[in-house]
Amino acid sequence: MTGPDGTERGDGTDGPETVSLGEFTFECGESIPELEIAYETYGDFTGDNAVLVCHALTGSAHVAGGRRRTDTAGQAHAWWDDIVGPGKAVDTTEYYVICANVPGSCYGSSGPPSTNPETGEPWGTDFPAVTVADWTRAQRRLLDHLGIPHLHAVIGGSVGGMNVLEWVKRHPDHVDRAISVAAAARLDPQCLALDAIAQRAITTDPNWSGGDYYGGDPPTGGLALARQIGHVMYLSKSSMADKFGRRSAGIDAGRDTFEMDPAAGFFPYREVESYLDYQGEKFAKRFDANSYLYLTRAMDNYDLASGYENDTDALAAFDGEALLLSFTGDWHFTVEQSEVLADAFRASGTDTAHHVIDSDHGHDAFLVEPDRVGPPVADFLEAGIRGKAVTDTDASEEGDEFAPVHTSLFSD
């Protein structure tokens, strides 16, 4: 795999590379002496084929190639392997793909668990507050280091889709095509409220110790609860009904994860509880509690219109094309929010397609339905909004309130 400088780089199977980008001043005004960014690249660079993939909240730079890797787990482990790779929607035989772990995370880039060079100890909560704008600036600096001045496309899902929007806003001349999947211009109050509860679950865990828990017992209980709240946000009512119903799990072993009240023994331990306990416990073993606080606050704070009169003004300098994907069962980032964003793009004069997928999977659909996400992404990367899988479902072309779903595009 050949990078912009002609050197051979990894293909994602050997783990991330880490580069020091020097002193970095965050949007909050605080600085660190060395910003380290973990990143992976895939494919060969030809000068005009670079695609930046922005990961979601707890993702990593390891976007693909997971079948030969064992050092990450859960969502961070090859989290879009069905979308990125040879012959896939983001075809690494055609595009040079870059994915970087964002500052504030715990998968190789500078963040609360990384070492403060002045003390030799983990930063903890002394690490500066991070924003989505900081992620974008760090990615731009990484691309400068790699010798990539311009992107064919930038793509991301969930808060990674917000990262995409910030690229369009902050570097409109550096991107030809933008793909924002299951995202919005800002969180709504309900999601802000749920994130606040998740954050409080961490900070009220006695082991959090004001964020200074490194070397001791981490706040795994609080982090597990925070992740459970997240999982409820990512699923839809119908998917939870189909997956769990009100069925009993048949065992009480999972109740050891959290202390239960005495009366609980009279009632069934339900499958939905067992699922949440398992997911929470697994997540608490792989992720850092402070990083979860930092990243959720960055997502909560994001507002596309910040510094501008409105969303349209924020997008006005962009001269490329935009594709928005949304899912009918997603109440975290709704179809309506995507359509508002699509209207802002159109009002700015941007050629825009909004592709709506009929799905019961909720917010997780962008990760678990590659057969539906892949076709419009592949067509848009190749042909922009003129791609068949894009224009056939484009609300602006059809005249519908939202883009209809053509299931024939995704049938076996």
Order of alpha helices (4+ residues) and beta strands (2+ residues): beta-beta-beta-beta-beta-beta-beta-beta-beta-beta-alpha-beta-alpha-beta-alpha-alpha-alpha-alpha-alpha-alpha-beta-alpha-beta-alpha-alpha-alpha-alpha
